Amino acid sequence: MSEKNKRIAVCTRKTKETDITLSVNLDGQGKNKIDTGIAFFDHMLEQIIRHGEMDLVVSVEGDLQVDEHHTIE
């Protein structure tokens, strides 16, 4: 695949409730580094990435003391 056709995205999102940084490569190898602060959500994302053969790096700082839904949204 040429450099021009790579399907890679990098995104950051900061709100009052969350601060998210991620990069995804849709044509990856199933590699991941996931830290959302929610173990089950991390596990589910890992499964999607591994079996979908994508690469994902995601880091989240969220208001988990209030509720997990802001992070998951």
C-alpha positions, 0 to 999 in steps of 0.5 A: 500500500502506498504512503498516500493510501494508508488509512491512519487517523490521529485524534484528540478530544478534550471536554470538561469530562474527558481528555482523549488521545488516539491513533488508529491504523485500519491496515495494521496488525492487531497491535494495541496500547489501550488505557481508558481506565475501564478494564472491561472497555479496554478488553473489548477494544483490544478484542476488536483491534486484534481480530480486526487486524487494526492498530490502536493507541488510546489514552483517556483521562476521564471523570470516572469518579462520576461515571464511566459513560463520558469515557465510553461515549 
